[in-house]
């Protein structure tokens, strides 16, 4: 997860961009921070999905085979 300071900086830069006062250096910083944020978000989301088990109302495991394979591969590594 991104630190609070980095999230605050992303928001500051976004406000400056909307106001039209963003410098080239700040634009590059904003791009790098956004990239880092998206990478972190995607990794967290992927990890959350890979730890899901889907159960139908009758209590049967109906987790997709692809997800089961990913879990099995992670367990073996």
C-alpha positions in Angstrom: 0.0 0.0 0.0 1.2 3.5 -0.8 2.1 5.7 2.1 -0.2 8.5 3.2 2.4 11.1 2.2 2.5 9.8 -1.4 -1.3 9.7 -1.6 -1.4 13.3 -0.4 1.2 14.3 -2.9 -0.8 12.7 -5.7 -3.8 14.7 -4.6 -1.8 17.9 -4.4 -0.4 17.4 -7.9 -3.9 16.6 -9.2 -5.2 19.9 -7.8 -2.3 21.8 -9.3 -3.0 20.3 -12.7 -6.6 21.2 -12.5 -5.6 24.8 -11.6 -3.2 24.8 -14.5 -0.1 25.5 -12.3 1.7 22.2 -12.7 5.3 22.4 -13.8 7.1 19.9 -16.0 9.0 18.5 -13.1 5.8 18.1 -11.1 4.1 16.4 -14.1 6.9 13.8 -14.3 6.6 13.3 -10.5 2.8 12.9 -10.9 3.3 10.3 -13.7 5.7 8.3 -11.6 3.5 8.4 -8.5 0.4 7.4 -10.5 2.4 4.5 -12.0 3.5 3.3 -8.6 -0.1 3.7 -7.3 -1.5 1.6 -10.1 1.1 -1.1 -9.7 0.4 -1.3 -6.0 -3.4 -1.4 -6.6 -3.1 -4.1 -9.2 -0.9 -6.3 -7.0 -3.2 -5.9 -4.0 -6.3 -6.7 -6.1 -4.6 -9.7 -7.7 -3.6 -11.0 -4.3 -7.1 -10.5 -3.0 -8.7 -12.4 -5.9 -6.2 -15.2 -5.7 -7.2 -15.9 -2.1 -10.9 -16.1 -2.9 -12.9 -19.3 -2.5 -16.3 -19.2 -4.1 -19.0 -21.3 -2.5 -22.6 -21.7 -3.9 -25.7 -21.6 -1.6 -25.5 -25.3 -1.1 -22.0 -25.1 0.3 -20.2 -26.5 -2.8 -16.8 -25.0 -3.8 -17.4 -23.5 -7.2 -14.1 -21.6 -7.5 -13.0 -21.4 -11.2 -10.4 -24.0 -12.2 -8.0 -21.3 -13.3 -8.1 -19.7 -9.8 -7.6 -23.1 -8.2 -4.5 -23.7 -10.4 -3.0 -20.3 -9.4 -3.5 -21.2 -5.7 -1.9 -24.6 -6.2 1.1 -23.1 -8.0 1.6 -20.5 -5.3 1.4 -23.2 -2.6 4.1 -25.3 -4.4 6.5 -22.3 -4.8 
